[in-house]
């Protein structure tokens, strides 16, 4: 009996530590937060949906770089495509091109040593950002830089859901084919991607480059009006809430993880009650434990209110998209989940051109056609094991 109370006491202290660490860490984080606001821009935008197609284009543009290459990924792995990527960066650096590579400390943790070894002695500048640090180790370990930004010569930018690894080029049998949305941006918007990369670089490397005009060449206007929206565990929820509350006809959501939190869940229910059509597309097979079960409590209620929910069947769906009334389309790095809303550093692109939105809507409709409609019964009649997983998922949904 004495041992039991000792164990309970230890568990209580551990839970209390995590709670205090997280609460104080977030409070200080929000107090220091300096939000970035960018104006409307005009750029030419192309969307890629497959890894082989994206990386063929990206690597071709990297080979043509003349001045500087700035890349931020959440994940770079230890495999063939990652080695090819790093070799290309080394080659460009040897040619005299400035090459800066920034990776999230947690996201690329498994390959951190191999990446460092492979780039050791090269002219590529490498930093790992968002490493856990005192005094709030737990909170800082949960705040991740989830942006995936590439800027080449300050003129060509990439942003979206792909990272560097074999699963992203359809070489993981369990997750193939990998379906994702990634943007190539040429025009005014590239300066905002560059600014955010250099701002994150300054925080991680303690080197300020945002004032260097060499990284901000003159950019011509492109075809599509858009706005880049950075967020840091704050602000994204507010912008999504405003869009959803302004919807008059239809809301379309595509996300690998649907864990909206109280505010957006309430907004979606209100939209359905006022007659707005809601369509949600999620993967059938998840890539992380418990994320599927964490969505059930939200999907059940939305289905009751008339939402349409699709489960993607043709591989793994990792795209992040929100379309409101064919008037605004968001594609970026943020998932429709608590981690993206309350913890991660994200970057999204809101586009307002009706012709662009019509084209992207067609892509999303195609993905819906390769999906299965799910009913209330599909996610309500759970076996005991799935029920237990859902209960656990609910309690830790913020950290999934």
C-alpha positions as CSV (number, residue, x, y, z in Angstrom):
1,X,0.0,0.0,0.0
2,X,2.9,2.4,0.8
3,X,4.4,1.7,-2.6
4,X,1.1,2.5,-4.3
5,X,0.9,5.9,-2.6
6,X,4.5,6.7,-3.5
7,X,3.8,5.9,-7.1
8,X,0.6,8.1,-7.1
9,X,2.6,10.9,-5.5
10,X,5.4,10.7,-8.1
11,X,2.8,10.7,-10.9
12,X,1.1,13.7,-9.4
13,X,4.4,15.6,-9.2
14,X,5.2,14.7,-12.8
15,X,1.8,15.8,-14.1
16,X,2.0,19.0,-12.0
17,X,5.5,19.8,-13.5
18,X,4.3,19.3,-17.0
19,X,1.2,21.5,-16.4
20,X,3.2,24.3,-14.8
21,X,6.0,24.1,-17.4
22,X,3.5,24.3,-20.3
23,X,1.3,27.0,-18.8
24,X,4.1,29.3,-17.9
25,X,6.0,28.6,-21.1
26,X,3.0,29.5,-23.2
27,X,2.2,32.6,-21.2
28,X,5.7,34.0,-21.7
29,X,5.7,32.9,-25.4
30,X,2.4,34.9,-26.1
31,X,3.7,37.9,-24.1
32,X,6.8,38.1,-26.4
33,X,5.0,37.3,-29.6
34,X,5.4,39.7,-32.4
35,X,3.0,38.9,-35.2
36,X,4.0,39.6,-38.8
37,X,1.4,41.1,-41.2
38,X,1.9,41.1,-44.9
39,X,-0.2,43.0,-47.5
40,X,-2.0,41.6,-50.5
41,X,0.4,40.5,-53.2
42,X,0.2,39.4,-56.8
43,X,2.1,36.3,-57.9
44,X,2.0,33.5,-60.4
45,X,1.1,30.3,-58.4
46,X,1.4,26.7,-59.4
47,X,0.3,23.8,-57.2
48,X,2.0,20.4,-57.1
49,X,0.2,17.4,-55.8
50,X,2.8,14.6,-56.1
51,X,6.3,14.4,-54.6
52,X,8.1,13.2,-57.8
53,X,6.7,16.1,-59.8
54,X,7.4,18.6,-57.1
55,X,11.0,17.5,-56.4
56,X,11.8,17.3,-60.1
57,X,10.8,21.0,-60.4
58,X,12.4,22.1,-57.2
59,X,15.7,20.4,-57.8
60,X,15.8,21.8,-61.4
61,X,15.3,25.3,-60.0
62,X,18.0,24.7,-57.3
63,X,20.5,23.7,-60.0
64,X,19.9,27.1,-61.7
65,X,20.3,29.2,-58.6
66,X,22.8,32.1,-59.1
67,X,23.1,33.9,-55.8
68,X,21.4,32.3,-52.7
69,X,19.3,29.4,-51.6
70,X,17.3,29.5,-48.4
71,X,15.4,26.3,-47.3
72,X,13.4,25.5,-44.2
73,X,11.9,22.0,-43.8
74,X,10.3,20.4,-40.8
75,X,11.7,17.0,-41.8
76,X,14.7,15.8,-43.7
77,X,15.3,12.1,-43.4
78,X,18.1,9.6,-43.8
79,X,17.4,8.1,-47.1
80,X,18.2,8.3,-50.8
81,X,16.1,11.4,-51.7
82,X,17.4,13.2,-48.6
83,X,21.0,12.4,-49.6
84,X,20.3,13.6,-53.2
85,X,18.9,16.8,-51.8
86,X,21.9,17.4,-49.5
87,X,24.4,16.6,-52.2
88,X,22.7,19.2,-54.5
89,X,23.0,21.8,-51.8
90,X,26.7,21.0,-51.3
91,X,27.3,21.3,-55.0
92,X,25.7,24.7,-55.2
93,X,27.6,25.9,-52.2
94,X,30.8,24.8,-53.8
95,X,29.9,26.9,-56.8
96,X,29.9,29.9,-54.6
97,X,26.1,30.2,-54.0
98,X,25.0,31.1,-50.5
99,X,23.1,28.1,-49.1
100,X,21.3,28.2,-45.8
101,X,19.4,25.1,-44.6
102,X,17.2,25.3,-41.5
103,X,15.5,22.2,-40.0
104,X,13.2,21.7,-37.1
105,X,15.2,20.2,-34.2
106,X,12.4,17.7,-33.3
107,X,11.1,17.0,-36.7
108,X,14.5,16.1,-38.1
109,X,15.8,14.6,-34.8
110,X,16.3,11.0,-36.1
111,X,18.5,12.2,-39.0
112,X,20.2,15.1,-37.1
113,X,23.6,13.4,-36.8
114,X,23.7,12.0,-40.3
115,X,22.7,15.4,-41.8
116,X,25.3,17.2,-39.8
117,X,28.0,14.7,-40.8
118,X,27.0,14.9,-44.4
119,X,27.3,18.7,-44.5
120,X,30.3,18.9,-42.3
121,X,33.2,20.6,-44.1
122,X,30.8,21.9,-46.8
123,X,29.9,25.6,-47.3
124,X,26.3,24.9,-46.6
125,X,25.2,26.8,-43.5
126,X,23.0,24.5,-41.3
127,X,21.0,25.3,-38.3
128,X,18.4,23.3,-36.3
129,X,15.7,25.5,-34.9
130,X,13.3,25.2,-31.9
131,X,15.5,23.0,-29.8
132,X,14.0,22.4,-26.3
133,X,15.5,24.9,-23.9
134,X,15.2,26.0,-20.2
135,X,13.4,27.0,-18.2
136,X,10.4,25.4,-19.9
137,X,11.7,22.2,-21.5
138,X,8.4,20.6,-22.0
139,X,6.7,23.6,-23.6
140,X,9.6,24.4,-25.9
141,X,9.8,20.7,-27.0
142,X,6.2,21.1,-28.2
143,X,6.6,24.3,-30.1
144,X,7.9,23.3,-33.6
145,X,8.7,25.2,-36.7
146,X,6.4,23.4,-39.2
147,X,6.9,25.9,-42.0
148,X,8.3,24.4,-45.3
149,X,9.7,27.4,-47.2
150,X,12.2,27.5,-50.1
151,X,13.4,30.7,-51.6
152,X,15.8,30.7,-54.6
153,X,17.6,34.0,-55.5
154,X,14.8,35.9,-53.8
155,X,12.7,35.3,-56.9
156,X,11.2,31.8,-56.7
157,X,9.4,30.4,-53.6
158,X,7.9,27.2,-52.5
159,X,5.5,26.5,-49.7
160,X,3.3,23.6,-48.7
161,X,2.9,20.2,-47.1
162,X,5.9,18.2,-48.5
163,X,9.1,17.4,-46.5
164,X,12.1,15.5,-47.7
165,X,11.9,11.7,-47.3
166,X,11.1,8.6,-49.2
167,X,7.4,8.5,-48.2
168,X,7.0,11.9,-50.0
169,X,8.1,10.3,-53.3
170,X,5.8,7.2,-52.8
171,X,8.5,4.8,-51.6
172,X,6.7,3.9,-48.3
173,X,4.3,1.1,-49.1
174,X,2.0,1.9,-46.2
175,X,1.5,5.5,-47.3
176,X,1.7,5.4,-51.0
177,X,0.8,7.3,-53.1
178,X,1.4,10.3,-50.9
179,X,-1.1,13.1,-51.8
180,X,-0.1,16.6,-50.8
181,X,-0.5,20.2,-52.0
182,X,2.6,22.4,-52.4
183,X,2.8,25.8,-54.1
184,X,5.4,27.3,-56.3
185,X,5.2,31.1,-56.2
186,X,6.9,33.6,-58.6
187,X,6.1,37.2,-58.1
188,X,5.6,39.7,-55.2
189,X,4.8,37.1,-52.6
190,X,8.3,35.7,-52.6
191,X,9.6,38.6,-50.6
192,X,7.3,37.6,-47.7
193,X,8.5,34.0,-47.8
194,X,12.1,35.4,-47.8
195,X,11.3,37.7,-44.9
196,X,9.9,34.9,-42.8
197,X,12.8,32.6,-43.5
198,X,15.3,35.2,-42.6
199,X,13.4,36.1,-39.4
200,X,13.4,32.4,-38.4
201,X,17.1,32.2,-39.3
202,X,17.9,35.2,-37.1
203,X,16.2,33.5,-34.1
204,X,17.9,30.2,-34.7
205,X,21.4,31.3,-35.9
206,X,21.6,34.7,-34.1
207,X,22.5,36.3,-37.4
208,X,20.4,39.2,-38.7
209,X,19.9,39.3,-42.5
210,X,16.5,40.8,-43.0
211,X,18.0,44.3,-43.7
212,X,20.2,43.0,-46.5
213,X,18.7,44.3,-49.7
214,X,20.6,41.7,-51.7
215,X,18.0,39.1,-50.6
216,X,15.1,41.2,-51.8
217,X,15.4,41.8,-55.5
218,X,12.7,43.7,-57.5
219,X,9.8,41.4,-58.2
220,X,7.2,41.8,-60.9
221,X,3.5,41.4,-60.2
222,X,2.0,38.1,-61.0
223,X,-1.5,37.0,-62.0
224,X,-3.2,36.0,-58.7
225,X,-4.0,38.2,-55.7
226,X,-3.0,36.5,-52.4
227,X,-1.7,37.0,-48.9
228,X,0.8,35.1,-46.9
229,X,-0.2,34.5,-43.3
230,X,2.5,33.4,-40.8
231,X,1.4,32.2,-37.4
232,X,3.2,31.1,-34.2
233,X,0.8,29.1,-32.1
234,X,-1.5,32.1,-32.2
235,X,-3.5,34.1,-34.8
236,X,-4.2,31.2,-37.2
237,X,-7.3,30.1,-35.3
238,X,-8.6,33.7,-35.4
239,X,-8.2,34.0,-39.2
240,X,-9.9,30.7,-39.8
241,X,-12.7,31.6,-37.4
242,X,-13.3,34.8,-39.3
243,X,-13.4,33.0,-42.7
244,X,-15.8,30.3,-41.4
245,X,-18.1,32.8,-39.7
246,X,-18.3,34.7,-43.0
247,X,-19.2,31.7,-45.1
248,X,-22.5,32.0,-46.9
249,X,-22.7,28.8,-49.0
250,X,-19.9,26.2,-48.7
251,X,-16.9,25.4,-46.6
252,X,-14.4,22.8,-47.9
253,X,-11.7,21.4,-45.6
254,X,-8.9,19.0,-46.5
255,X,-6.6,17.9,-43.7
256,X,-4.7,14.9,-42.5
257,X,-5.6,15.7,-38.9
258,X,-9.0,17.0,-38.0
259,X,-8.8,18.2,-34.3
260,X,-10.3,21.7,-34.5
261,X,-10.6,22.7,-30.8
262,X,-13.6,24.4,-29.1
263,X,-13.7,27.7,-31.0
264,X,-13.5,26.4,-34.6
265,X,-15.7,23.4,-33.7
266,X,-18.4,25.9,-32.5
267,X,-17.9,28.0,-35.7
268,X,-18.4,24.9,-37.9
269,X,-21.5,23.9,-36.0
270,X,-22.9,27.4,-36.3
271,X,-22.2,27.4,-40.1
272,X,-24.1,24.2,-40.5
273,X,-27.1,25.5,-38.5
274,X,-27.4,28.5,-40.7
275,X,-27.5,26.4,-43.8
276,X,-23.8,26.4,-45.0
277,X,-22.7,23.2,-46.7
278,X,-19.6,21.7,-45.0
279,X,-17.4,19.1,-46.7
280,X,-14.4,17.6,-44.8
281,X,-11.8,15.3,-46.4
282,X,-9.4,13.3,-44.2
283,X,-7.2,10.2,-44.8
284,X,-8.6,6.7,-44.3
285,X,-5.2,5.4,-43.1
286,X,-3.4,7.7,-40.6
287,X,0.4,8.2,-40.5
288,X,0.4,8.8,-36.7
289,X,-1.1,7.0,-33.8
290,X,-4.4,8.3,-32.3
291,X,-5.0,11.2,-34.7
292,X,-7.8,9.4,-36.4
293,X,-9.5,8.5,-33.1
294,X,-9.1,12.1,-31.9
295,X,-11.2,13.4,-34.7
296,X,-14.2,11.1,-34.0
297,X,-15.9,13.3,-31.3
298,X,-15.9,16.2,-33.7
299,X,-17.0,14.4,-36.8
300,X,-19.9,12.7,-35.1
301,X,-21.5,16.0,-34.1
302,X,-20.8,17.6,-37.5
303,X,-22.3,14.5,-39.3
304,X,-25.4,14.9,-37.1
305,X,-25.8,18.5,-38.3
306,X,-25.5,17.5,-41.9
307,X,-21.8,17.7,-42.8
308,X,-20.3,15.5,-45.5
309,X,-17.2,13.6,-44.5
310,X,-14.9,11.8,-46.9
311,X,-12.0,9.4,-46.1
312,X,-9.4,9.4,-48.9
313,X,-8.7,5.9,-50.2
314,X,-6.0,6.3,-52.9
315,X,-2.9,6.4,-50.6
316,X,-2.3,8.9,-47.8
317,X,-3.9,12.4,-47.9
318,X,-1.6,15.0,-46.3
319,X,-2.9,18.1,-48.0
320,X,-3.9,21.2,-46.0
321,X,-6.7,23.2,-47.7
322,X,-9.6,25.4,-46.8
323,X,-12.0,26.9,-49.4
324,X,-14.8,29.3,-48.4
325,X,-17.6,30.1,-50.9
326,X,-15.2,30.0,-53.8
327,X,-14.0,33.4,-52.6
328,X,-10.9,32.5,-50.7
329,X,-8.7,29.4,-50.8
330,X,-6.0,28.6,-48.2
331,X,-3.2,26.2,-48.9
332,X,-0.1,26.0,-46.7
333,X,1.6,24.2,-43.9
334,X,-1.0,24.2,-41.2
335,X,-3.2,21.3,-40.4
336,X,-6.8,21.7,-39.1
337,X,-5.7,20.7,-35.6
338,X,-4.8,22.1,-32.2
339,X,-1.1,21.7,-32.7
340,X,-1.1,24.0,-35.7
341,X,-3.5,26.4,-34.0
342,X,-1.9,26.6,-30.6
343,X,1.7,25.4,-30.9
344,X,3.4,25.3,-34.2
345,X,5.0,28.0,-36.4
346,X,3.1,27.8,-39.7
347,X,2.8,29.6,-43.0
348,X,-0.3,29.7,-45.1
349,X,-1.2,31.3,-48.4
350,X,-4.7,32.8,-48.9
351,X,-5.6,33.3,-52.5
352,X,-8.6,35.3,-53.8
353,X,-8.6,34.9,-57.6
354,X,-11.8,33.1,-58.7
355,X,-10.1,31.3,-61.6
356,X,-7.3,30.0,-59.4
357,X,-9.9,28.9,-56.8
358,X,-12.0,27.1,-59.4
359,X,-8.9,25.2,-60.5
360,X,-7.9,24.2,-57.0
361,X,-11.5,23.3,-56.1
362,X,-11.4,20.9,-59.1
363,X,-8.3,19.2,-57.6
364,X,-10.0,18.8,-54.2
365,X,-13.2,17.4,-55.9
366,X,-11.0,14.9,-57.7
367,X,-9.6,13.8,-54.3
368,X,-13.1,13.5,-52.9
369,X,-14.1,11.3,-55.9
370,X,-11.3,8.9,-54.7
371,X,-12.7,8.8,-51.2
372,X,-15.3,7.0,-49.2
373,X,-18.3,8.8,-47.7
374,X,-18.5,8.0,-44.0
375,X,-21.6,7.8,-41.9
376,X,-22.4,8.3,-38.3
377,X,-22.5,4.5,-37.9
378,X,-19.0,4.1,-39.2
379,X,-17.5,6.1,-36.3
380,X,-20.0,5.3,-33.6
381,X,-20.0,1.5,-33.4
382,X,-16.5,1.1,-32.0
383,X,-14.9,-2.0,-30.6
384,X,-13.4,-1.7,-27.1
385,X,-9.9,-1.2,-28.3
386,X,-10.8,1.7,-30.6
387,X,-13.0,3.2,-27.8
388,X,-10.0,3.1,-25.5
389,X,-7.8,4.8,-28.1
390,X,-10.4,7.5,-28.6
391,X,-10.5,8.2,-24.8
392,X,-6.7,8.5,-24.7
393,X,-6.6,10.6,-27.9
394,X,-9.1,13.1,-26.4
395,X,-6.9,13.6,-23.3
396,X,-3.8,14.4,-25.3
397,X,-5.2,15.9,-28.5
398,X,-3.3,19.1,-28.2
399,X,0.0,17.2,-28.5
400,X,-0.9,14.8,-31.4
